Structure formats: C-alpha cells, structure tokens
C-alpha cells in the first residue's frame, strides 16, 4: 500500500516549521516531489547480525488474535538497561491511541503486544548524525528519503522481530529519540518514543495506517484518493453521491463546524476546517471515523464463534453468541428469532438463549443476529455486509 506520510501541523504553541507537501512531520519539501512517498526498506542500516527474536509480552488480550487486530509495539535503539524506558514509552503510545475516538470505543477489537528488542547501542540516527550507520536492530533513522522528520525503519527486520501473528497485525516501531518525527501508512508505523508529542503523533499516523486517511493540511500533495479528501465540492458530492456525501451538514465532533467541503490551498477539499489529520491534538472528523471503523470491520468480525458451533443440534441447549465488546456505553445489537419469530432471551445482556425454557416442540431454527448500529457509520450497505453477522442453529426434537 502506498502512503502519504504525516506532516500534520503542531498546535500553535508547539509549531516547529511549516508542514511539508511531502510528508515528514513539519519537514521541508523533498526532492522526491509531490507524489505519495513510500519509505524504502533500509536493510543497509539494520544490524543484520541481530537474531530476529526478542522477548514478547501480551499487554492486552481482548480475544482470539484470529479475530482481533494486534498492535505490535517494538523499540529500536533501546539497550538492555533502557528496556524499562521502552516499556513506559510504548505504554504511553498505545494508551494515547486508545484515548481518541473511534479507537476508544473499538479498543476491544485490538490486542496489544510488546516486543522488547535489545539494541547494542543507545539511540538511532538522528538529524545530527543521520549520515552515520548505527547498526540498530530495526535500522530506524531520520532523514529518510532526504526528509528531516521522516522516520523510517527496516520493514523486513521489523517484521522478523514481530513474528507471524494468527490474525491481522499492525507493526509500530518506537525510536529511542526525543526528536520530533514519524511515519504512517506503510508496513511499519513509526514515531519517536521520547518525543513530548509522541501520543499525538501516533494518533495522526495510525489514521494513515488503519483508516487509509490522507493529510488535510494545506501543503499536502494534491492527491484526493483518500476517504477524507476530495477533488470536488459539496454540491457535486451530494448530486453524484461521492465521497462523504452522506455526512454533509452533520455536526462535527472536532469543532463548531458542520461537515462540508473546505478547500485547502492545494485545491483539495477536506470535510471540516480542522481535524487530527490536519493539526496534531485534534479529533477525527466524522468521515474519517467512519473510514477507520470500516477498515476495522474489514479485518474483524463483530462476533467470535458461537457456543455451541452453528449447525444441527439435538435437544434444547443453551445457545450463546459472543459479540466483540465496545467501550463507553456503546453496544452491539443482538436479535434472536425462533422459526422466524422474534423472542426475548433470558440473558440481561442478550448474549444467550435457553431454548429449554421456550416450551416449544418439534424442530426449531434459531438465529441470533449481531449488528453494530453505531451512528458513526452511514453506509448501510457496508453495515449489512461487514458489521452484521447471523448465527444459525437447527434443533431436532
């Protein structure tokens, strides 16, 4: 997947330099031009003598990795004595990601794993020493592709340390550096673990990586091929049902605006005047939230396998569905039917039905439909195809 690397603007009090049309955070324009940038594999900078294995810790396990997205946090440039520092910075990073919606509500869809990679040297190649090859295990360095704040990692080495997962996973590499920078949308999302802005950086970068979002700042490349960017204005969107036409006029969670089509100086339209894809520390606008949720549901089913398994059963067993939990008052809707007629389950949370208590004879067909009814998604065709699942049992006698 190609990537538009982040160049989000810092809040005014923290602004460094003007954001770049190329993509490193706050970096000058690269000689690579206005196209989307793909950080190269940097095998020459990785320590290929490293074993490719390291202690792994499951920080949070919400369910079977086969039906979760696993965020794998790895460190580069942290010596054995600095592993406590890496653990602290990794914890701060993933907590910051889960502090922003929609990740906060959908955090049950993610497992978190930490890989403690020990580096023979402390730190990585930063601005002052970017021409040196420090030989860290993940080969992380600034000045990737000649752009100061573009932070790259050797994707092959990082994947080797992360290992094969049983389901989808995103790799997040933290550099032992306080310098400001990162990258997102590639096989490895990067950030400087010691930067005071690390939490806000990961929120922005994971918008690229998980939601396939583009940068909304004025000097970003004029590429509208993202769910939160458009080459046409609101009237044409509404007339031809393009981009975020369903959201036009909706009150935005990231400010006083309603969702519209706000033109940046690069000629590309964005949904709101500001968002986390434009200024670090903001919120995702509504079209971006929907894009992130849809990408999550491309990888995770709203339910884990039911108990007992679907199919033909004898007797009158208790049937249970196992929806993936949401957080913060949001819930997946569960509807039970017996021979096509709705029934009320005995479970307060609606997750199980005791068929022996129904008092019905003869063969029964029981279904349980789990559906995410969130108002953060307005694409009903997508809700039907990906955010809704039905379990079916046939009971004999």
C-alpha positions in Angstrom: 0.0 0.0 0.0 1.3 3.4 -0.9 1.5 6.0 1.8 1.0 9.7 2.5 3.3 10.3 5.4 2.2 12.7 8.0 3.0 16.4 8.0 0.4 17.5 10.5 0.7 20.9 11.9 1.6 21.2 15.6 -0.7 23.4 17.8 0.5 27.0 17.6 2.4 26.8 20.9 4.4 23.8 19.6 4.7 24.5 15.9 8.2 23.9 14.5 8.3 24.7 10.8 5.8 24.8 8.0 4.3 21.4 7.1 5.6 19.7 4.1 3.8 18.7 0.9 5.9 15.5 1.0 5.0 14.1 4.3 7.6 14.0 7.2 6.1 15.9 10.1 7.0 19.6 9.7 9.7 18.8 7.1 10.7 20.8 4.1 9.7 19.6 0.6 11.6 16.6 -0.6 13.3 16.3 -3.9 11.2 13.2 -4.4 8.4 15.5 -5.5 4.7 15.8 -4.7 3.8 12.1 -5.1 3.0 9.9 -2.2 6.1 8.7 -0.6 7.0 5.1 0.2 9.8 4.8 2.7 12.2 2.2 1.4 13.5 -0.9 3.1 16.6 0.2 4.9 18.4 -3.1 5.3 21.8 -1.4 5.0 21.1 0.4 8.2 19.7 -2.6 10.2 22.0 -4.8 12.2 21.6 -8.0 10.2 23.6 -9.9 12.8 20.7 -9.5 15.2 18.9 -12.8 15.9 15.4 -11.6 14.9 13.8 -12.7 18.1 13.2 -10.9 21.4 11.0 -11.3 24.5 7.3 -10.8 23.7 4.7 -9.6 26.2 0.9 -9.6 25.6 0.0 -6.3 27.2 -3.7 -6.6 26.5 -5.6 -9.6 25.0 -9.3 -8.9 24.3 -9.8 -12.1 22.4 -8.5 -14.7 19.9 -5.9 -13.0 17.7 -7.6 -14.6 14.7 -10.5 -12.2 15.2 -8.6 -9.2 16.5 -6.2 -6.6 15.2 -2.9 -7.0 17.1 -0.9 -3.8 17.6 2.8 -4.9 17.9 5.0 -2.3 19.5 8.7 -2.7 19.0 11.6 -0.5 20.1 14.8 0.4 18.3 17.9 1.9 19.9 17.0 0.8 23.4 19.8 -1.0 25.2 19.2 -3.8 27.8 19.3 -1.2 30.6 16.8 1.0 28.7 14.1 -1.6 28.3 12.1 -0.1 31.2 12.2 3.2 29.3 10.9 1.5 26.2 8.1 -0.2 28.1 7.0 3.1 29.6 7.1 4.9 26.2 5.3 2.0 24.5 2.5 2.1 27.1 2.1 5.8 26.7 1.8 5.5 22.9 -0.9 2.8 22.8 -2.9 4.5 25.6 -2.8 7.7 23.6 -4.2 5.9 20.6 -7.0 4.4 22.7 -7.8 7.8 24.1 -9.1 9.1 20.8 -12.4 8.1 19.1 -13.2 5.8 17.4 -10.3 3.8 18.8 -11.6 4.4 22.3 -14.9 2.8 21.6 -13.5 0.0 19.5 -10.5 -0.9 21.7 -12.0 -4.3 22.3 -11.2 -5.1 18.6 -7.5 -4.8 19.3 -4.9 -6.9 21.1 -1.7 -5.2 22.2 1.7 -6.9 22.2 5.1 -5.6 23.1 8.4 -6.9 21.6 11.5 -6.0 23.7 14.3 -5.6 21.1 17.6 -5.0 22.7 20.0 -2.8 20.8 23.8 -2.9 21.2 23.8 1.0 21.0 21.6 3.6 22.6 19.6 5.9 20.3 19.2 6.0 16.5 20.5 8.0 13.6 19.0 11.5 14.3 19.4 14.8 12.5 22.9 15.5 13.8 24.2 12.0 13.0 21.9 10.9 10.2 24.8 10.1 7.9 26.1 7.5 10.4 25.1 3.9 10.4 24.5 2.9 14.0 23.6 -0.7 13.2 20.5 -0.8 15.5 18.3 -3.9 15.1 15.5 -2.2 13.2 17.6 0.3 11.4 15.5 3.3 12.3 16.7 6.7 11.2 15.6 10.2 10.4 16.2 11.9 7.1 14.6 9.1 5.3 14.4 9.9 1.6 16.2 13.2 2.4 13.4 14.5 4.6 14.5 15.5 8.0 11.5 14.4 10.1 10.6 11.4 8.1 11.4 8.4 10.4 11.9 5.1 8.7 12.5 1.5 9.8 13.8 -1.5 8.0 10.4 -3.2 7.4 11.9 -6.7 6.8 13.9 -6.6 10.1 10.9 -5.2 12.0 8.6 -7.9 10.6 11.2 -10.6 11.6 11.2 -9.4 15.2 7.4 -9.1 15.3 6.9 -12.6 14.1 3.9 -14.2 12.4 0.6 -13.5 14.0 -2.6 -15.6 14.0 -4.6 -12.7 12.6 -4.1 -9.2 11.2 -1.5 -7.1 12.9 0.0 -3.6 12.6 3.6 -3.0 13.5 4.5 0.2 15.4 8.2 0.9 15.8 9.3 3.4 18.5 12.7 5.0 18.2 14.7 5.8 21.3 14.8 9.5 20.4 13.2 12.7 21.7 13.4 14.3 18.2 10.0 15.1 16.5 9.0 12.8 13.7 7.2 9.7 12.5 5.6 8.0 9.5 2.4 6.1 8.8 0.6 4.1 6.2 3.4 1.7 5.4 4.1 -1.8 6.7 5.6 -0.2 9.8 4.2 2.9 11.6 7.0 4.9 13.3 7.3 7.5 15.9 9.9 8.9 18.2 9.1 7.3 21.6 10.7 10.0 23.6 9.1 13.0 21.8 6.8 15.1 24.0 4.3 14.8 21.1 4.6 11.0 20.8 0.9 10.5 21.8 -0.4 13.0 19.3 1.9 11.7 16.6 0.6 8.1 16.9 -3.0 9.3 16.7 -2.2 11.0 13.5 0.0 8.2 12.0 -2.5 5.5 12.8 -5.1 7.5 11.0 -3.0 6.8 7.9 -2.3 3.2 8.8 -5.7 2.0 10.0 -8.1 4.3 8.2 -6.0 4.9 5.0 -6.6 8.6 5.6 -4.8 11.4 3.9 -3.3 14.5 5.3 -5.6 17.5 5.4 -3.1 20.3 5.8 -2.7 23.0 3.1 0.6 22.0 1.7 -0.1 18.2 1.5 0.2 16.7 -2.0 -3.0 17.4 -4.1 -4.0 13.7 -4.0 -7.7 13.2 -3.3 -7.5 9.4 -3.4 -8.4 9.0 0.3 -11.8 8.8 2.1 -11.3 12.2 3.8 -10.1 14.1 0.7 -12.0 15.1 -2.4 -11.4 16.8 -5.7 -15.0 18.1 -5.9 -17.1 20.3 -3.7 -20.2 19.7 -1.6 -22.7 20.3 -4.4 -21.2 17.7 -6.7 -20.7 15.3 -3.9 -24.4 15.4 -3.0 -25.5 15.4 -6.6 -23.5 12.3 -7.6 -23.3 10.6 -4.2 -19.5 10.9 -3.9 -17.1 10.7 -1.0 -18.7 11.8 2.3 -22.0 13.0 0.8 -23.9 11.2 3.5 -22.3 13.4 6.1 -22.8 16.8 4.6 -24.4 19.1 7.1 -23.8 16.9 10.1 -22.4 18.5 13.3 -18.7 17.7 13.5 -17.2 16.4 16.8 -13.9 18.2 16.2 -15.2 21.8 16.3 -18.1 24.1 15.7 -18.3 23.2 12.0 -20.8 21.1 10.2 -19.3 18.6 7.7 -18.9 20.2 4.4 -16.2 20.6 1.8 -13.4 23.0 2.9 -10.9 23.8 0.2 -7.2 23.7 1.1 -4.7 25.9 -0.7 -3.6 22.8 -2.6 -7.0 22.6 -4.2 -8.2 19.5 -2.4 -11.3 19.5 -0.2 -11.5 18.2 3.4 -14.6 17.5 5.5 -14.0 20.1 8.2 -11.8 23.1 8.9 -9.6 21.2 11.3 -9.0 17.6 12.5 -6.2 15.4 13.8 -5.2 14.8 10.1 -4.6 18.5 9.9 -3.4 19.6 13.3 -2.0 17.3 16.0 -4.1 17.1 19.1 -7.4 17.3 17.3 -10.2 14.8 16.7 -11.0 12.7 13.7 -13.9 14.2 11.7 -16.9 12.1 11.0 -16.0 10.8 7.5 -12.6 9.8 9.0 -14.2 8.0 11.9 -16.4 6.1 9.5 -13.4 5.1 7.4 -11.4 3.8 10.4 -14.4 1.8 11.6 -14.9 0.3 8.2 -11.3 -0.7 7.9 -11.5 -2.3 11.4 -14.5 -4.3 10.2 -12.7 -5.4 7.1 -10.4 -7.3 9.4 -12.5 -8.2 12.5 -15.9 -9.9 12.7 -18.4 -8.3 15.2 -18.7 -11.8 16.8 -16.4 -14.6 17.9 -17.5 -18.1 17.1 -20.8 -19.0 18.9 -21.2 -21.7 21.6 -22.1 -24.3 20.6 -21.0 -24.1 17.0 -23.6 -23.4 14.4 -25.3 -26.3 12.7 -27.7 -29.1 13.6 -28.1 -30.0 17.3 -30.2 -32.4 19.3 -32.2 -31.4 22.4 -32.8 -27.9 23.7 -29.4 -26.5 24.6 -28.4 -23.1 25.7 -27.2 -21.1 22.8 -24.7 -18.2 23.1 -23.3 -15.6 20.8 -20.1 -13.7 21.7 -20.1 -10.2 20.3 -16.8 -8.2 20.4 -17.2 -5.7 23.3 -17.5 -2.0 22.7 -16.4 0.5 25.3 -18.1 3.6 26.8 -21.8 2.8 26.7 -22.0 1.6 23.1 -23.1 -2.0 22.4 -23.7 -4.3 19.5 -27.4 -5.0 19.0 -28.4 -8.7 19.4 -31.7 -10.0 18.0 -32.9 -13.6 18.5 -35.5 -15.4 16.4 -37.1 -18.9 16.6 -38.7 -20.2 13.4 -38.6 -16.6 12.1 -40.4 -15.1 15.1 -38.6 -12.7 17.4 -38.0 -13.9 21.0 -36.6 -12.3 24.1 -33.5 -14.0 25.5 -33.2 -14.7 29.2 -29.7 -13.1 29.4 -29.7 -9.5 30.6 -27.0 -8.7 28.0 -29.0 -10.7 25.4 -25.9 -12.9 24.6 -27.6 -16.3 25.3 -30.9 -18.1 24.9 -32.0 -21.1 26.9 -34.1 -23.0 24.4 -35.4 -25.4 27.0 -37.4 -22.6 28.6 -39.2 -21.8 25.4 -41.7 -24.7 25.8 -41.7 -25.4 22.1 -41.9 -28.8 20.4 -40.7 -30.1 17.1 -37.7 -28.9 15.0 -36.6 -25.3 15.7 -34.5 -23.0 13.7 -32.9 -20.4 15.9 -30.9 -17.4 14.8 -29.0 -14.7 16.6 -28.1 -11.6 14.6 -25.4 -9.3 15.9 -25.3 -5.8 14.4 -23.3 -2.7 15.1 -25.8 0.1 14.9 -23.3 2.9 15.6 -24.3 6.3 14.2 -20.7 6.8 13.2 -21.4 4.8 10.1 -23.9 5.9 7.5 -23.1 3.5 4.7 -25.9 1.0 5.3 -24.7 -1.4 2.6 -21.4 -1.7 4.4 -23.2 -2.2 7.8 -25.2 -5.0 6.3 -22.2 -6.7 4.7 -19.5 -6.3 7.3 -21.0 -5.1 10.6 -23.8 -7.6 10.8 -23.4 -11.4 11.4 -26.1 -14.1 12.0 -25.6 -17.4 13.7 -28.0 -20.2 12.9 -28.8 -23.5 14.7 -31.2 -26.2 13.8 -32.6 -28.1 16.8 -34.0 -31.6 16.4 -36.9 -32.9 18.5 
